[in-house]
Amino acid sequence: MFNDLILPSKCGIDEAHAKLQELKSLGYVIGTDEAGRGALAGPVVTAAVFLTQEQEEELLKMNLRDSKLITPNRREKLFAKIQELGVLWRVSQGTPALIDKENILRASLLTMGDCVNKVAKLLNRSPECVIVDGNQKIPNMNFSQWILIRADKLIPVVSAASIVAKVLRDRLMKNYSQRYPAYNFEKNKGYPTAFHMNAVKENGMSDIHRRSFCRKILEKK
């Protein structure tokens, strides 16, 4: 039974691989991750992914890794391959309003739960486990969870989720750059670069800025 497995919150790659194989022997495994948690503007985007063994092997041949460790061009190529292989994935957005209301951690976890449930509905049976990157459980989740720090670097299905979330959020922020050119979202993707923070001081916040994140910047004007 799953409950008999000891699933560490921190581990090395060999232990992570061994535990993953145990979970796969019991049933389906879904991975989830987010992009945009530290940004000043735009949503936090979460993705949930299910990989077959064949899909995982094909993506590993392309050096599937945590999205933060590879170039934008490589991320786009991996995302194209994910689509080509017919991988099951879904995304969800935590809006700036939700982030301001709930805080960024809770907004991330709530949207993770939403996209996990969407992927679970696509499977012909409930997943044995959901692997969550980080150190917090998804609230109100009906499936067992493995909360693993650095899961995006250790677990391929979570790496795939990080790719999906990052690519789609980056595309979204590039589109927002056309609507709000003063903030240079195309380059900074909403993150707190020096240019972006100065733009907030000079122009105030746009409709997609997170009020709770920008308050201190505006107070220092």
Short mmCIF file of the C-alpha atoms (twelve columns), coordinates in Angstrom:
data_MODEL
# 
_entry.id   MODEL 
# 
loop_
_atom_site.group_PDB 
_atom_site.id 
_atom_site.type_symbol 
_atom_site.label_atom_id 
_atom_site.label_alt_id 
_atom_site.label_comp_id 
_atom_site.label_asym_id 
_atom_site.label_seq_id 
_atom_site.Cartn_x 
_atom_site.Cartn_y 
_atom_site.Cartn_z 
_atom_site.pdbx_PDB_model_num 
ATOM 1   C CA . MET A 1   0.000   0.000  0.000   1 
ATOM 2   C CA . PHE A 2   1.051   3.600  -0.668  1 
ATOM 3   C CA . ASN A 3   0.753   4.521  3.006   1 
ATOM 4   C CA . ASP A 4   3.430   1.958  3.851   1 
ATOM 5   C CA . LEU A 5   5.996   3.805  1.732   1 
ATOM 6   C CA . ILE A 6   8.278   6.311  3.403   1 
ATOM 7   C CA . LEU A 7   8.365   9.368  1.154   1 
ATOM 8   C CA . PRO A 8   11.041  11.860 2.226   1 
ATOM 9   C CA . SER A 9   10.550  15.606 1.832   1 
ATOM 10  C CA . LYS A 10  14.228  15.907 0.859   1 
ATOM 11  C CA . CYS A 11  16.369  13.335 -0.928  1 
ATOM 12  C CA . GLY A 12  19.032  12.791 -3.541  1 
ATOM 13  C CA . ILE A 13  18.467  11.713 -7.095  1 
ATOM 14  C CA . ASP A 14  19.030  7.983  -6.484  1 
ATOM 15  C CA . GLU A 15  16.560  7.831  -3.601  1 
ATOM 16  C CA . ALA A 16  14.043  9.939  -5.544  1 
ATOM 17  C CA . HIS A 17  14.300  7.586  -8.519  1 
ATOM 18  C CA . ALA A 18  13.826  4.513  -6.327  1 
ATOM 19  C CA . LYS A 19  10.753  5.973  -4.611  1 
ATOM 20  C CA . LEU A 20  9.313   7.016  -7.951  1 
ATOM 21  C CA . GLN A 21  9.614   3.482  -9.283  1 
ATOM 22  C CA . GLU A 22  7.814   2.170  -6.195  1 
ATOM 23  C CA . LEU A 23  4.976   4.603  -6.783  1 
ATOM 24  C CA . LYS A 24  4.738   3.754  -10.474 1 
ATOM 25  C CA . SER A 25  4.481   0.059  -9.612  1 
ATOM 26  C CA . LEU A 26  1.351   0.892  -7.609  1 
ATOM 27  C CA . GLY A 27  -0.416  3.091  -10.139 1 
ATOM 28  C CA . TYR A 28  -0.511  6.392  -11.954 1 
ATOM 29  C CA . VAL A 29  1.592   9.348  -10.823 1 
ATOM 30  C CA . ILE A 30  0.867   13.013 -11.560 1 
ATOM 31  C CA . GLY A 31  3.440   15.775 -11.157 1 
ATOM 32  C CA . THR A 32  2.711   19.446 -10.541 1 
ATOM 33  C CA . ASP A 33  4.757   22.652 -10.411 1 
ATOM 34  C CA . GLU A 34  4.333   26.413 -10.779 1 
ATOM 35  C CA . ALA A 35  5.877   29.378 -12.572 1 
ATOM 36  C CA . GLY A 36  5.758   33.028 -11.613 1 
ATOM 37  C CA . ARG A 37  5.688   32.771 -7.855  1 
ATOM 38  C CA . GLY A 38  8.213   35.562 -7.309  1 
ATOM 39  C CA . ALA A 39  6.952   37.969 -9.972  1 
ATOM 40  C CA . LEU A 40  5.543   41.428 -9.286  1 
ATOM 41  C CA . ALA A 41  3.004   41.157 -12.088 1 
ATOM 42  C CA . GLY A 42  0.928   38.569 -13.871 1 
ATOM 43  C CA . PRO A 43  -0.543  35.324 -12.613 1 
ATOM 44  C CA . VAL A 44  1.124   32.387 -11.005 1 
ATOM 45  C CA . VAL A 45  0.681   29.557 -13.519 1 
ATOM 46  C CA . THR A 46  0.582   25.960 -12.366 1 
ATOM 47  C CA . ALA A 47  0.705   22.810 -14.460 1 
ATOM 48  C CA . ALA A 48  -0.085  19.170 -13.783 1 
ATOM 49  C CA . VAL A 49  1.295   16.411 -16.007 1 
ATOM 50  C CA . PHE A 50  0.961   12.655 -16.419 1 
ATOM 51  C CA . LEU A 51  3.647   10.802 -18.391 1 
ATOM 52  C CA . THR A 52  3.620   7.275  -19.718 1 
ATOM 53  C CA . GLN A 53  6.931   5.443  -19.450 1 
ATOM 54  C CA . GLU A 54  7.485   5.851  -23.190 1 
ATOM 55  C CA . GLN A 55  6.789   9.575  -23.058 1 
ATOM 56  C CA . GLU A 56  9.143   10.022 -20.133 1 
ATOM 57  C CA . GLU A 57  11.936  8.186  -21.953 1 
ATOM 58  C CA . GLU A 58  11.482  10.304 -25.080 1 
ATOM 59  C CA . LEU A 59  11.624  13.546 -23.099 1 
ATOM 60  C CA . LEU A 60  14.684  12.408 -21.139 1 
ATOM 61  C CA . LYS A 61  16.432  11.818 -24.469 1 
ATOM 62  C CA . MET A 62  15.944  15.553 -25.049 1 
ATOM 63  C CA . ASN A 63  17.537  16.306 -21.661 1 
ATOM 64  C CA . LEU A 64  14.316  17.052 -19.809 1 
ATOM 65  C CA . ARG A 65  15.200  19.118 -16.738 1 
ATOM 66  C CA . ASP A 66  13.800  21.728 -14.400 1 
ATOM 67  C CA . SER A 67  12.705  24.679 -16.553 1 
ATOM 68  C CA . LYS A 68  14.908  27.084 -14.582 1 
ATOM 69  C CA . LEU A 69  18.040  25.203 -15.661 1 
ATOM 70  C CA . ILE A 70  17.556  25.434 -19.428 1 
ATOM 71  C CA . THR A 71  17.287  28.173 -22.034 1 
ATOM 72  C CA . PRO A 72  13.985  29.555 -23.341 1 
ATOM 73  C CA . ASN A 73  14.669  27.992 -26.731 1 
ATOM 74  C CA . ARG A 74  15.217  24.556 -25.171 1 
ATOM 75  C CA . ARG A 75  12.047  24.938 -23.102 1 
ATOM 76  C CA . GLU A 76  10.054  25.675 -26.243 1 
ATOM 77  C CA . LYS A 77  11.474  22.599 -27.972 1 
ATOM 78  C CA . LEU A 78  10.619  20.410 -25.001 1 
ATOM 79  C CA . PHE A 79  7.104   21.842 -24.865 1 
ATOM 80  C CA . ALA A 80  6.670   21.127 -28.580 1 
ATOM 81  C CA . LYS A 81  7.773   17.545 -27.941 1 
ATOM 82  C CA . ILE A 82  5.341   17.249 -25.025 1 
ATOM 83  C CA . GLN A 83  2.545   18.256 -27.380 1 
ATOM 84  C CA . GLU A 84  3.784   15.965 -30.167 1 
ATOM 85  C CA . LEU A 85  3.817   12.974 -27.800 1 
ATOM 86  C CA . GLY A 86  0.224   13.601 -26.708 1 
ATOM 87  C CA . VAL A 87  1.174   14.055 -23.055 1 
ATOM 88  C CA . LEU A 88  -1.751  14.663 -20.714 1 
ATOM 89  C CA . TRP A 89  -1.411  18.079 -19.081 1 
ATOM 90  C CA . ARG A 90  -3.532  20.925 -17.813 1 
ATOM 91  C CA . VAL A 91  -2.751  24.385 -16.461 1 
ATOM 92  C CA . SER A 92  -4.444  26.803 -14.117 1 
ATOM 93  C CA . GLN A 93  -3.849  30.473 -13.299 1 
ATOM 94  C CA . GLY A 94  -3.825  32.202 -9.954  1 
ATOM 95  C CA . THR A 95  -4.721  35.779 -10.849 1 
ATOM 96  C CA . PRO A 96  -3.096  38.820 -9.248  1 
ATOM 97  C CA . ALA A 97  -6.411  39.426 -7.445  1 
ATOM 98  C CA . LEU A 98  -6.355  35.909 -6.003  1 
ATOM 99  C CA . ILE A 99  -2.721  36.322 -4.968  1 
ATOM 100 C CA . ASP A 100 -3.504  39.591 -3.191  1 
ATOM 101 C CA . LYS A 101 -6.496  38.036 -1.458  1 
ATOM 102 C CA . GLU A 102 -5.066  34.674 -0.423  1 
ATOM 103 C CA . ASN A 103 -1.236  35.205 -0.550  1 
ATOM 104 C CA . ILE A 104 1.076   33.680 -3.139  1 
ATOM 105 C CA . LEU A 105 1.556   30.309 -1.434  1 
ATOM 106 C CA . ARG A 106 -2.139  29.587 -1.078  1 
ATOM 107 C CA . ALA A 107 -2.891  30.865 -4.582  1 
ATOM 108 C CA . SER A 108 -0.215  28.505 -5.962  1 
ATOM 109 C CA . LEU A 109 -1.551  25.513 -4.042  1 
ATOM 110 C CA . LEU A 110 -5.181  26.191 -4.964  1 
ATOM 111 C CA . THR A 111 -4.352  26.397 -8.660  1 
ATOM 112 C CA . MET A 112 -2.183  23.276 -8.409  1 
ATOM 113 C CA . GLY A 113 -5.178  21.437 -7.011  1 
ATOM 114 C CA . ASP A 114 -7.334  22.660 -9.876  1 
ATOM 115 C CA . CYS A 115 -5.030  21.444 -12.639 1 
ATOM 116 C CA . VAL A 116 -4.292  18.144 -10.854 1 
ATOM 117 C CA . ASN A 117 -8.015  17.422 -10.696 1 
ATOM 118 C CA . LYS A 118 -8.347  18.233 -14.399 1 
ATOM 119 C CA . VAL A 119 -5.600  15.747 -15.327 1 
ATOM 120 C CA . ALA A 120 -7.030  13.116 -12.973 1 
ATOM 121 C CA . LYS A 121 -10.335 13.297 -14.846 1 
ATOM 122 C CA . LEU A 122 -8.518  12.446 -18.080 1 
ATOM 123 C CA . LEU A 123 -7.159  9.193  -16.639 1 
ATOM 124 C CA . ASN A 124 -9.202  6.006  -16.515 1 
ATOM 125 C CA . ARG A 125 -8.529  5.643  -12.799 1 
ATOM 126 C CA . SER A 126 -7.487  7.799  -9.859  1 
ATOM 127 C CA . PRO A 127 -3.766  8.519  -9.529  1 
ATOM 128 C CA . GLU A 128 -1.880  6.635  -6.858  1 
ATOM 129 C CA . CYS A 129 0.050   9.764  -5.948  1 
ATOM 130 C CA . VAL A 130 0.504   13.431 -6.804  1 
ATOM 131 C CA . ILE A 131 4.093   14.659 -6.569  1 
ATOM 132 C CA . VAL A 132 4.198   18.301 -5.516  1 
ATOM 133 C CA . ASP A 133 7.277   20.474 -5.874  1 
ATOM 134 C CA . GLY A 134 7.845   22.336 -2.608  1 
ATOM 135 C CA . ASN A 135 7.179   21.787 1.067   1 
ATOM 136 C CA . GLN A 136 3.412   22.282 1.360   1 
ATOM 137 C CA . LYS A 137 0.483   19.978 0.635   1 
ATOM 138 C CA . ILE A 138 -2.280  20.936 -1.747  1 
ATOM 139 C CA . PRO A 139 -5.374  21.580 0.401   1 
ATOM 140 C CA . ASN A 140 -8.542  19.516 -0.001  1 
ATOM 141 C CA . MET A 141 -6.836  17.017 -2.315  1 
ATOM 142 C CA . ASN A 142 -8.483  13.591 -2.537  1 
ATOM 143 C CA . PHE A 143 -5.283  11.868 -3.672  1 
ATOM 144 C CA . SER A 144 -2.137  10.929 -1.768  1 
ATOM 145 C CA . GLN A 145 0.643   13.491 -2.107  1 
ATOM 146 C CA . TRP A 146 4.412   13.325 -2.061  1 
ATOM 147 C CA . ILE A 147 5.672   16.757 -1.025  1 
ATOM 148 C CA . LEU A 148 9.245   16.923 -2.270  1 
ATOM 149 C CA . ILE A 149 11.649  19.849 -2.193  1 
ATOM 150 C CA . ARG A 150 13.462  20.151 -5.537  1 
ATOM 151 C CA . ALA A 151 11.042  17.718 -7.163  1 
ATOM 152 C CA . ASP A 152 11.336  19.761 -10.365 1 
ATOM 153 C CA . LYS A 153 15.004  18.735 -10.497 1 
ATOM 154 C CA . LEU A 154 14.577  15.131 -9.315  1 
ATOM 155 C CA . ILE A 155 11.332  13.797 -10.802 1 
ATOM 156 C CA . PRO A 156 10.827  13.842 -14.607 1 
ATOM 157 C CA . VAL A 157 7.047   14.279 -14.500 1 
ATOM 158 C CA . VAL A 158 7.488   17.336 -12.251 1 
ATOM 159 C CA . SER A 159 10.194  18.665 -14.569 1 
ATOM 160 C CA . ALA A 160 7.691   18.345 -17.407 1 
ATOM 161 C CA . ALA A 161 5.117   20.273 -15.376 1 
ATOM 162 C CA . SER A 162 7.684   23.006 -14.767 1 
ATOM 163 C CA . ILE A 163 8.313   23.248 -18.522 1 
ATOM 164 C CA . VAL A 164 4.610   23.548 -19.350 1 
ATOM 165 C CA . ALA A 165 3.963   26.156 -16.664 1 
ATOM 166 C CA . LYS A 166 7.017   28.245 -17.549 1 
ATOM 167 C CA . VAL A 167 6.519   28.213 -21.328 1 
ATOM 168 C CA . LEU A 168 2.850   29.151 -21.149 1 
ATOM 169 C CA . ARG A 169 3.400   31.858 -18.546 1 
ATOM 170 C CA . ASP A 170 6.258   33.386 -20.538 1 
ATOM 171 C CA . ARG A 171 4.039   33.490 -23.622 1 
ATOM 172 C CA . LEU A 172 1.290   35.143 -21.635 1 
ATOM 173 C CA . MET A 173 3.636   37.809 -20.274 1 
ATOM 174 C CA . LYS A 174 4.914   38.563 -23.778 1 
ATOM 175 C CA . ASN A 175 1.319   39.219 -24.825 1 
ATOM 176 C CA . TYR A 176 0.817   41.486 -21.815 1 
ATOM 177 C CA . SER A 177 3.914   43.426 -22.882 1 
ATOM 178 C CA . GLN A 178 2.011   44.706 -25.913 1 
ATOM 179 C CA . ARG A 179 -0.794  45.994 -23.677 1 
ATOM 180 C CA . TYR A 180 1.531   47.457 -21.028 1 
ATOM 181 C CA . PRO A 181 4.731   48.442 -22.883 1 
ATOM 182 C CA . ALA A 182 6.086   50.649 -20.076 1 
ATOM 183 C CA . TYR A 183 7.044   47.641 -17.931 1 
ATOM 184 C CA . ASN A 184 8.988   45.576 -20.495 1 
ATOM 185 C CA . PHE A 185 7.182   42.350 -19.583 1 
ATOM 186 C CA . GLU A 186 8.511   40.722 -22.742 1 
ATOM 187 C CA . LYS A 187 11.974  40.639 -21.174 1 
ATOM 188 C CA . ASN A 188 11.378  40.492 -17.423 1 
ATOM 189 C CA . LYS A 189 8.175   38.360 -17.482 1 
ATOM 190 C CA . GLY A 190 6.913   40.377 -14.517 1 
ATOM 191 C CA . TYR A 191 9.875   39.644 -12.245 1 
ATOM 192 C CA . PRO A 192 11.464  42.411 -10.134 1 
ATOM 193 C CA . THR A 193 14.322  43.608 -12.330 1 
ATOM 194 C CA . ALA A 194 15.730  47.068 -11.703 1 
ATOM 195 C CA . PHE A 195 14.006  48.367 -14.838 1 
ATOM 196 C CA . HIS A 196 10.669  46.882 -13.807 1 
ATOM 197 C CA . MET A 197 10.801  48.284 -10.280 1 
ATOM 198 C CA . ASN A 198 11.701  51.737 -11.598 1 
ATOM 199 C CA . ALA A 199 8.819   51.505 -14.077 1 
ATOM 200 C CA . VAL A 200 6.427   50.779 -11.207 1 
ATOM 201 C CA . LYS A 201 7.753   53.813 -9.310  1 
ATOM 202 C CA . GLU A 202 7.373   56.067 -12.364 1 
ATOM 203 C CA . ASN A 203 4.089   54.763 -13.782 1 
ATOM 204 C CA . GLY A 204 2.359   53.118 -10.860 1 
ATOM 205 C CA . MET A 205 0.832   49.651 -11.116 1 
ATOM 206 C CA . SER A 206 -0.914  48.195 -14.132 1 
ATOM 207 C CA . ASP A 207 -4.071  46.103 -13.921 1 
ATOM 208 C CA . ILE A 208 -1.992  42.926 -13.709 1 
ATOM 209 C CA . HIS A 209 0.385   43.988 -10.943 1 
ATOM 210 C CA . ARG A 210 0.137   42.305 -7.563  1 
ATOM 211 C CA . ARG A 211 -0.735  45.051 -5.107  1 
ATOM 212 C CA . SER A 212 0.664   43.138 -2.146  1 
ATOM 213 C CA . PHE A 213 4.004   42.696 -3.930  1 
ATOM 214 C CA . CYS A 214 4.390   46.269 -5.189  1 
ATOM 215 C CA . ARG A 215 3.356   48.179 -2.075  1 
ATOM 216 C CA . LYS A 216 6.869   48.424 -0.629  1 
ATOM 217 C CA . ILE A 217 8.314   49.582 -3.962  1 
ATOM 218 C CA . LEU A 218 5.815   52.431 -4.142  1 
ATOM 219 C CA . GLU A 219 6.443   53.377 -0.519  1 
ATOM 220 C CA . LYS A 220 10.124  53.980 -1.380  1 
ATOM 221 C CA . LYS A 221 9.364   56.517 -4.119  1 
# 
